[in-house]
Amino acid sequence: LYRSTELTSYTVKTTVLWMCETVEIDEKVSNDELAYKWIDLMCNHLEMGYCPHYFVENLNIWQHHEREDLNKALDILRSKIDLNDRTIP
């Protein structure tokens, strides 16, 4: 998270690595289904306020973020993501 509600590429990469290890993904899963699985994983981590570092054990990469900022990011992922909207902001 950067500037309250922006996800850093590091956060995305970290959660994708964890997703590869923890989420069962069928070979035939669509891109949209895969995106929704990632959103679900991110929302779970945001709710807990904890995103484990992929390489360093017992390190929360969000340890310095305010709960309010995590909640803002959670709200965006839950309610403002439309995978059918292909426009670039």
Long-range contacts (C-beta under 8 A, 24 or more apart in sequence): 1-62, 1-65, 1-69, 1-70, 1-73, 4-69, 4-72, 4-73, 5-69, 5-72, 5-73, 5-76, 7-42, 7-73, 10-61, 11-51, 11-61, 11-62, 14-51, 14-53, 14-54, 14-61, 15-41, 15-42, 15-45, 15-51, 17-54, 18-52, 18-54, 32-83, 35-83, 36-83, 39-77, 39-81, 42-77, 43-74, 43-77, 43-78, 46-70, 46-71, 46-73, 46-74, 46-77, 47-74
